[in-house]
Amino acid sequence: MEFVFDYEKYSTLMEIIGVVVETVKDYEKQKRYPLNVALEMRFMTRSEAYLGTGNIARHNCGEGEVVCIEVLSLEGTKDWDEFSKKVGQEWMKLGGVPHLAKQYEHLPNIYEHITKVSAILFCEKSALTVRYVENCPTDSTSWKNAAKKMNCESIEQRCSDEHHRFQYHCVINAWRNATLEVCALNRTIIGYCTEYSINGTVIQDNYGADCTKLNPPCPSSYNSAEAFKCRLN
């Protein structure tokens, strides 16, 4: 069973791995250990592979850093079905999506989860809010004023959840030939400036602009809804 996650924070990765570790410890306490299980992970960037309905599945724009976590077992391992269900349900809570070529059909409510995640990641309502502008706000005050005028919070949409908010952004487009304002789901950006993919209707990292090397540099990680922290000029 393999799940795909956005890789934004090291602490989140530890939480994902911790689910398996704590479940194994719980089984040990219940004298149901040892289990024939192994844990494998792979890190991928800007993948064009369609592995799961998540960040990595955006094959039309191929963006994002993701980690694929797989828990493996030998055929016939006792309690594997229950063990994998417990791990899978916790991974779902952390925003992961199943690798579509691996085992996942036995997980309760998995198809509802996949549908929900797809709706969040591909927010079509976002594309309808795009406005092309000459320049973006360059400080917190002017950014807040622009956000107030656009009033993204008042727009009815079914994309946001407790982790992603439908917020004002002012960034360049994915082709890097225009500047735009848009209401979109925020995300954590690590070490790069921010751009918006109209095809994918998503905010994403601009891998052509490492803002930690600018003067002044941007924070090593920041909320995309505060993209004024990355100044190319």
Secondary structure, DSSP 8 states (H G I E B T S, - for coil): -EEEEE---HHHHHHHHHHHHHHHHHHHHTT-----EEEEEEEEES-----SSSGGG-TTT---EEEEEEEEE-TT-TTHHHHHHHHHHHHHHTT-EE-TTSS-TTSTTHHHHHHHHHHHHS-HHHHTT-EEES----SHHHHHHHHHHH-GGGS--S---SS--EEEEEEEETTSS-EEEEEEE--EEESSEEEEETTTTEEEEETT--GGGSSS---SEEEGGGGGG----
